[in-house]
Amino acid sequence: MQEQQYRQQQQYYRKKQKRKKLIMRRFLISLTLVILLAAVSLCAYILIYGMRSVPDGSGGSIVTVRSPKPGESAMPEYTPESTPEPTPEPTPVIPNPYAVAGSRPEDFGLQTAMEFNGQPISSYQRTIPIDFGETNEYTNMDGIVTFRGNNFRDSAAYGTVGASISGNLEIVWKTDLPERIARVNSDKDYWFGSGWTGQPLVVRWDNNTRSHMNMLDSKKYEDDLVEVILGTEGAAIYFVDLKDGKPTRNKILERWTFKGAGALDPRGYPLYFVGSGDASEAGSGQNMIFSLTNTARLYEYGQNDPFRDRDWIAYDPSTIVHAATDTVTYAAETNVIYQFTLNTRYDAQTGSISVNPTDIFKWKYTTNRSRAAYTSGADPGNNKVYLGFESSPIFWREYMYVADNGGNLFCINVNTFEVIWMCDTWDDTNGSPVFELDEANRLAYIYIGTSARATRNDKNIAYIPFWKINAVTGEKIWETTGYNCHRPSDSGGIQATAALGKHQLGDLVYIPFANVVENGNKIGSYLVAYDKVSGNEVWKRNFKGQCWSSPVDVYDDSGRGYIVFGSASYSDSEGKAVGGFVTLLDGRTGEILSQVELRGHVEASPVVYKNMIVIGTRGQVLYGIRIK
């Protein structure tokens, strides 16, 4: 009986434990469900009340608003979502230069050599790349600070001539340039006056920089002072006031003739770069950098450089400074291109300035043509005539375009000095190439012509065309119907740099041909306007004499364009010397609007600052001429 009661008790306890486990299991399940429900509810609350989307009230898009926090107004603050900006059409990108059949350097038999800090090298790579970008916005300074104004060499005019003009020219002032220097090995022949290219520089210095310069007291504190700087063939560098032609400071008397335009530092630093055009009793020519705080010579280079291949020493090209890297890249007539870091130190508070060039890189070249000329002695007395650079280079992106004395136009990467392409331009280039962007068609162009030298026949006559060249590939886009040009003791053909039409003259380009021969007769020099697209001649104007001066395109406020042109002196029917001249022409028609006669032969190129023309002559006079 007890045993039966024991079994019943055990069964009861087992059932009771089962019920407890079941109740506990149900409790845990219920608790889990409650927790899950609470979590879902919390998420729903956050989604619904923490951040809501409501109509913006305009029947249009939805705007996002924040729920009020405790203590805030229940009225939501509406913060519109930003409207997506439309995706702009991508700007067409002009490809980087590359060679094609006929423009590959190996087609020209190019051979090069390099040197870094005096040691031969086989390859070169700048650690800090040079990049001039897409534009010709070379400087923020008021004025013209290098030959033809900028890195594209496309403008020698600053500002406009005004709202409108009468078309008359007025000589406002003239300043004598009396210095002269004997030519080497001659006691009867001299360099003097302002010759080719001879373009002045014109600049308005900021007041602080000017306050530290060694200007004359009568000029130093004139708020409206614009300074003209001109290196002359008489070995003197002159400084005058654009307003009245009077000296702003004492001239620099040097030992070498100066033919090129020189250059100023585009950053506004008081630095002046200028090179000699010939040797002198002081020795072989060289390139120089002057301080314009105290007009002291800070640095010189290139004299008797053993790296060069050509005996002729001249530094006519105008310097370009890459401001971001403080770097000069300079092409000399010796056949050497120099590149170095200036390490400029300028204290604007005191005006003190110094340079300490380092990383001196040199590059030189020869071609099949130059090596053949060297072997044959093609030009007696100077059998390396085909080497070297006399024209001022173009800079675009990381590329330099430079034309030489031997009929070659080079496209060179200035960070590696790889020659990307070459173009055969037949003959000696003295005028600088000019660069033009056509961003709409993803193209870039170069306009160039050459002098009558290596290609002349036994009558000293050469056929000279003018070219438009694809700056990406080096291919010729068009070649004009050119002119037969005579080379007398000095050069004929194209000695000038083209004027690239803009604004209302944007379809035209202008270039002079010197010493034109027609039907066996020497007829003078033509200034010609060509259509940029076709290369067809639009108009031409005959100027007597040997015209080397570069034309300048200028504009009024409405964009109407004019051409300022300096033409040479000539002999009249009685053998009397006449001129030179400065002429103002209608850029569209070639009509002569006004002309003034100057003293002496005009070789130099003018510069225009607003409505003032500045030009020098071989007659040893510098002129300021107003466009009225």
Secondary structure, DSSP 8 states (H G I E B T S, - for coil): -HHHHHHHHHHHHHHHHHHHHHHHHHHHHHHHHHHHHHHHHHHHHIIIIIEEEEE-SSSS-EEEEE---TTS-SS--EE---------------------TTT-GGGGT-EEEEEETTEEES----SS-----SS-----SEEE-STTSSTT----EES-S-S---S-EEEEEEEE---EEE-TT-SS-EEES--SS---EEEE--HHHHHTS---HHHHT-TT--EEEEE-TTSEEEEEETTT--BSS--EE-SS---S--EE-TTS-SEEEEE-SS-BTTBS--EEEEETTT--EEEEE-TT-TT-S-S-----S---EEGGGTEEEEE-TTSEEEEEE---EE-TTT--EE---EEEEEEEEE-HHHHHHHHHTSSTT-TTTT-S--S--EEETTEEEEE-TTSEEEEEETTT--EEEEEE--S---S--EEEEEGGGTEEEEEEE-EESTT--TTSEEEE-EEEEETTT--EEEE---EEEE--SS-EE--S--EE--GGGTTEEEEEEEEEEETTEEEEEEEEEEETTT--EEEEEEE-S------EEEE-TT--EEEEEEE--EE-TTS-EE--EEEEEETTT--EEEEEE-SS---S--EEETTEEEEE-TTSEEEEEEE-
